[in-house]
Amino acid sequence: MNKTVAVITPTYNRAHLLSELYDSLLNQSCFDFVWYIVDDGSTDNTEELCRGFKTDKFRIEYLRKENGGKHTALNVGIARIEAPLTFIVDSDDSLTPDAIYTIVRDWDGFKDDPEIAGISYYKLHKDGRVVGDEYPGAEIIGTYLDVRVNQNIMGDKAEVYRTDVLKTFKFPVFEGERFLSEAVVWSAISRAGYKLVYLSKGIYVCEYLNGGLTASGRKYRLQNPFGTMEHAKAFLCNEVKLILRAKYMLLYIATSFFAPVSLRETFEKIDNLKWLYVLEFIPGWLLSKYWKRKFKL
């Protein structure tokens, strides 16, 4: 039978943590889901562990690929998904027991609206605190750029997207780079006019670990300059407040000095904010000099 939700977990050398997520899936009150594990070229015993996961409560699909970064693993996994909803759950996190039930129940009220691309919930710390900022209401409907970016709602959230939308808006891949912010795709979906339902409910439990993507910080992003430039460029659009566009233009310019790309190419990639590029070029260059000294790059 087709399931409503596909839980997709990109993983790399996290065999020592995956069992906690597996246990949380076993403890769901609703099993209307399939679990896709996309192994991004792990060198530990991830494959052995995953092939040892046995249950009749839900189907498990294990996929293995060469190492290329989380975003490339998502592209591979999403291409295989048949369920109408896709829920990205990291390998070092877990779900609340009612997570799948909550998603299925909530989606039933919005599934017939073609403008709704999915639902965004809270991520929770292990002590129950909401990660980042809370939404200014129990239920808000709007685009990612309007609700999250322009209202400056910070912190990771748990997004459940329509699979057909994710298949349309794939994560761009840059040769030799292994990091790309998911916000690049969330922004593209928003600019296409799709909205999300933002619900003040927590269904996802996380812990930020040393060595994880969140902990890697600025240096790691600068070591993946094309992806970071793409992240900045995703917010250089009319849907974003001008003050925020100025912030992301500074990031775009500063990061460009870490990429093997000419200033002409960098400038030409900016569609309608060339005046802002010129205005912020010197501050962006100075910021790149500071980052090069600070991170020894």
C-alpha positions in Angstrom: 0.0 0.0 0.0 1.1 3.6 -0.7 2.0 5.5 2.4 1.3 9.2 3.1 4.8 10.2 4.4 8.3 9.3 3.3 10.8 9.9 6.1 14.1 10.5 4.4 17.4 10.4 6.3 20.7 11.4 4.6 23.5 10.0 6.7 27.3 9.9 6.7 29.3 8.0 9.3 26.5 8.2 11.9 26.0 4.5 12.7 26.5 5.2 16.4 23.4 7.5 16.3 21.0 6.0 13.8 19.5 3.5 16.3 17.9 6.3 18.3 16.0 7.5 15.2 15.1 4.0 14.4 13.7 3.4 17.9 11.6 6.6 17.7 10.1 5.4 14.4 9.3 2.0 16.0 7.5 4.0 18.7 5.2 6.0 16.4 1.5 5.9 17.1 0.9 5.8 13.3 2.8 3.8 10.8 1.6 5.6 7.6 5.2 6.1 6.4 8.2 4.6 4.6 11.7 5.2 5.9 14.4 6.0 3.2 18.0 5.9 4.5 20.4 7.5 2.0 24.0 6.5 2.9 26.3 9.2 1.5 29.3 7.0 1.2 29.8 6.2 4.9 33.1 4.4 5.9 31.8 3.1 9.2 29.3 0.2 9.7 26.3 2.2 8.6 25.3 -0.3 5.8 25.6 -3.3 8.1 23.5 -1.5 10.8 20.8 -0.4 8.4 20.5 -3.8 6.7 20.0 -5.2 10.2 17.0 -3.0 10.9 14.0 -5.4 10.7 10.4 -4.6 11.4 6.9 -5.3 10.0 5.6 -1.9 11.2 7.0 0.1 8.3 9.1 -0.4 5.1 12.8 0.6 5.1 14.6 1.5 1.9 18.4 1.6 2.2 20.2 3.5 -0.6 23.9 3.9 -0.9 25.8 6.5 -3.0 29.3 8.0 -3.3 30.0 10.8 -0.8 28.8 14.2 -2.1 27.1 16.0 0.7 23.6 16.0 2.3 22.0 17.9 -0.6 23.1 15.3 -3.2 21.8 12.5 -0.9 18.5 14.2 -0.8 18.3 14.5 -4.6 19.0 10.7 -4.9 16.4 9.8 -2.2 13.6 12.2 -3.3 13.9 10.8 -6.9 12.8 7.4 -5.5 10.0 8.6 -3.2 6.4 7.8 -4.2 4.6 9.0 -1.1 2.9 12.4 -1.4 4.8 13.9 1.5 8.5 14.0 2.2 9.9 14.6 5.7 13.7 15.2 6.0 14.9 13.8 9.3 18.6 13.9 10.1 20.4 10.8 11.3 21.3 12.3 14.7 17.8 13.3 15.5 14.5 11.6 16.5 10.7 12.1 16.3 8.1 12.5 19.0 5.8 9.4 19.2 2.9 11.4 17.6 4.9 12.9 14.8 3.6 10.9 11.8 0.0 10.9 13.2 0.2 14.7 13.5 1.5 15.2 10.0 -1.1 12.9 8.4 -4.0 14.5 10.4 -2.9 18.1 9.7 -2.2 17.5 6.0 -5.7 16.2 5.5 -7.0 19.7 5.9 -4.7 21.2 3.2 -3.9 18.5 0.7 -6.5 19.7 -1.9 -5.0 23.3 -2.0 -2.5 23.4 -4.9 -0.8 26.5 -3.4 0.2 24.7 -0.2 3.6 23.0 -0.6 3.7 21.6 2.9 3.7 22.1 6.7 6.4 23.5 9.0 6.6 22.4 12.6 8.9 23.1 15.5 12.1 21.3 16.2 12.6 20.7 19.9 15.6 20.4 22.2 15.7 17.3 24.3 14.4 19.3 27.3 11.3 20.3 25.3 12.4 23.9 24.4 11.6 25.1 20.9 14.7 25.4 18.7 15.0 29.1 17.7 12.1 31.4 17.6 8.4 30.5 17.9 5.8 31.5 15.2 3.7 34.5 16.0 0.5 32.4 16.1 -0.9 28.9 16.3 -1.4 28.7 12.6 0.0 30.9 9.9 -0.2 30.4 6.1 2.4 32.2 3.9 5.5 31.8 1.9 8.9 30.9 3.4 10.2 34.3 2.4 7.3 36.2 3.9 7.0 34.2 7.2 10.5 33.0 8.0 12.9 35.4 6.3 11.1 38.8 6.4 9.9 38.3 9.9 13.3 37.1 11.0 12.1 33.8 12.6 15.4 32.1 13.4 16.3 28.5 14.1 15.9 25.2 12.4 12.3 24.0 11.8 10.8 20.6 10.8 9.5 21.0 7.2 7.3 18.5 5.6 7.0 19.1 1.8 4.9 17.8 -1.0 7.0 15.3 -2.8 6.0 16.5 -6.3 7.2 20.0 -5.4 10.6 18.7 -4.2 11.0 16.7 -7.3 10.5 19.9 -9.3 12.9 22.0 -7.2 16.0 19.9 -6.9 19.1 20.9 -4.9 21.7 22.4 -7.2 25.1 20.6 -7.1 28.5 22.2 -7.5 31.4 20.0 -8.5 33.8 19.4 -5.6 31.5 20.9 -3.0 29.7 19.0 -0.2 27.5 21.6 1.5 24.5 23.5 0.3 21.9 25.1 2.6 18.4 23.7 2.2 17.2 27.3 2.3 18.3 27.6 -1.4 15.4 25.3 -2.3 13.0 26.7 0.3 13.5 30.1 -1.3 13.0 28.8 -4.8 9.7 27.2 -3.8 8.6 30.4 -2.2 9.5 32.5 -5.2 7.3 30.2 -7.3 4.4 31.3 -5.2 4.0 28.2 -3.0 2.9 28.7 0.6 3.5 26.6 3.8 1.3 26.1 6.8 3.3 27.1 9.9 2.0 25.3 13.0 3.1 25.9 16.5 3.6 22.2 17.3 6.8 20.3 18.1 7.3 16.9 16.4 11.0 16.6 16.0 13.7 16.3 18.7 17.3 17.3 18.0 20.7 17.7 19.6 23.4 19.7 17.9 26.6 17.7 17.9 30.3 18.6 17.5 31.2 17.7 13.9 27.6 18.2 12.6 26.8 20.7 9.8 25.3 23.2 12.2 28.5 23.1 14.4 30.8 23.4 11.4 30.0 27.1 11.0 31.4 29.8 8.7 34.7 28.2 7.8 32.9 25.1 6.4 30.6 27.3 4.3 33.6 29.3 2.9 35.2 26.0 1.9 32.1 25.4 -0.2 31.9 28.9 -1.8 29.7 28.3 -4.8 27.0 26.7 -2.6 27.3 29.6 -0.1 27.0 32.1 -2.9 24.0 30.3 -4.2 22.5 30.5 -0.6 23.1 34.3 -0.6 21.8 34.8 -4.1 18.5 33.0 -3.1 17.6 36.0 -1.0 18.5 38.7 -3.5 15.0 38.9 -4.8 12.1 41.4 -4.6 10.2 39.2 -2.2 12.9 39.9 0.5 13.1 43.2 2.5 15.8 45.5 1.1 17.7 45.6 4.4 18.0 41.8 4.3 19.0 41.9 0.6 21.8 44.2 1.6 23.0 41.6 4.2 23.0 38.8 1.7 24.7 40.9 -0.9 27.5 41.4 1.5 27.7 37.6 2.0 27.6 37.0 -1.7 30.4 39.4 -2.5 32.7 38.3 0.4 32.2 34.6 -0.4 33.0 35.2 -4.1 36.6 35.9 -3.2 36.9 32.3 -2.0 35.6 30.8 -5.3 37.5 30.3 -8.5 35.4 32.7 -10.4 36.0 36.1 -11.9 34.5 39.4 -10.6 32.8 39.8 -14.0 31.0 36.5 -13.6 30.1 37.2 -10.1 28.6 40.6 -11.1 26.8 39.2 -14.1 25.0 36.6 -12.0 23.1 39.4 -10.1 20.0 40.1 -12.1 18.4 43.3 -10.7 20.6 44.5 -7.9 23.8 45.5 -9.7 23.7 48.9 -8.0 23.7 47.2 -4.6 26.7 45.0 -5.7 28.7 48.1 -6.6 27.7 49.9 -3.4 28.8 47.0 -1.2 31.8 45.8 -3.1 34.5 47.4 -0.9 32.8 46.3 2.4 32.4 42.8 1.0 36.1 42.7 -0.1 37.2 43.8 3.4 35.0 41.2 5.0 36.6 38.5 2.9 40.0 39.7 4.0 38.9 39.4 7.6 37.5 35.9 7.1 40.7 34.8 5.4 42.8 35.8 8.4 40.4 34.5 11.0 39.9 31.1 9.4 43.3 30.8 7.8 41.9 30.1 4.4 
